[in-house]
Amino acid sequence: MASAGDQRLTDTRADEAERGITIKSTGISLYNEISKEEISDEAMPKDSEGREFLINLIDSPGHVDFSAEVTAALRITDGALVVVDCIEGVSVQTETVLRQALGERIRPVVTINKLDRGFLELKLDWETFYSNFVKHVENVNVIIATYRDEAMGDLQVYPEKGTVGFSAGLHGWAFTLPQFSRMYAKKFGVAEEKMCERLWGENYFNPAEKKWTKSGDSDFRAFNMFVLDPIGKI
């Protein structure tokens, strides 16, 4: 995985490789086997057969000039993974892609990418990271609320529900809050769902008093303390 961000397996054309962008939609199949430590039997999808999954991914262009490729890809997919730059945030094209997905009645999930820039290039403090994430999620949800189909129910994305991921594609790593909640739930003696809710929003933990509160210093914000701080130390 060391060169995951450099391989560009879906940039099959010479002009794509040269320019570093996707021009034509390209499919690739990904195999994944989920362990019981990652997801318990009770939490597995009810219609799944076993723990082996084949994910057929279509990499479609992000540039506005190639929107037709996105529309074509959406018509043969079950869901859409929308990538948002953690520094630049929601762009005009992000709104275009979300509008296209919702128009095709495709349920979107989001990953906030390029976290490596915040850690290594800009050296952002944890509260700035968190504030940026909150802003990006809110902006995405505003777009979803604007274009959503009433018949599809609630399509908004929530980090605490696992529909928002955080990634550094160049370095080949990513995470969701449910992954961290599984690690901390046993330590704090609470259910994974409850722990996941505590890892986002106005939830603070005072290590000296070992108490959870709804207000406090930003250093004690659960997301900063239990998610960003361990990653930053690595």
JOSUL-V555008 format. One line per field, one symbol per residue. ss: DSSP state (H for helix, E for strand, C for the rest). phi: phi as a letter, one per 40 degrees, with the letter a starting at -180 (. if undefined). burial: + if it has 16 or more other C-alpha atoms within 10 Angstrom, else -. A space follows every 10 residues. Layout:
ss: ???
phi: ???
burial: ???
This chain:
ss: CCCHHHHCCC CCCHHHHHHC CCCCCEEEEE EEECCCCCCC CCCCCCCCCC CEEEEEEEEC CCCHHHHHHH HHHHCCCCEE EEEEECCCEC CHHHHHHHHH HHHCCCEEEE EEECHHHHHH HCCCCHHHHH HHHHHHHHHH HHHHHHHCCH HHCCCCCCHH HCCEEEEEHH HCEEECHHHH HHHHHHHHCC CHHHHHHHCC CCCEEECCCC EEECCCCHHH EHHHHHHHHH HHHC
phi: .cbdcbcfcc cccccccccg bcbbcbcabb cabcccccbc dcccdcccbg bbbbbcbbcb cbcccbcccc cccccbbcab bccbccccgc bccdcccccc ccccfbccbb bcbgcdcccc ccfcccccdc cccdcccccc ccccccbccd ccgcbcbbdc bgcbbbabdc bgbaabcdcc ccccdcccgb cdcccccccb gcbbbccccf bcbcaicccc cdcccbbccc cccc
burial: ---------+ +--------- ++++++---- ---------- ---------- ------++++ +++---+-++ +-++-----+ +++++++-++ ---+++++++ ++--++++++ +++++++++- -----+--++ -++--+++++ +-++---+-- ----++++++ -+++++++++ +-+--+++-+ ++-++----- -+--++++++ --+++----- -+-----+++ ++++++++-- ----
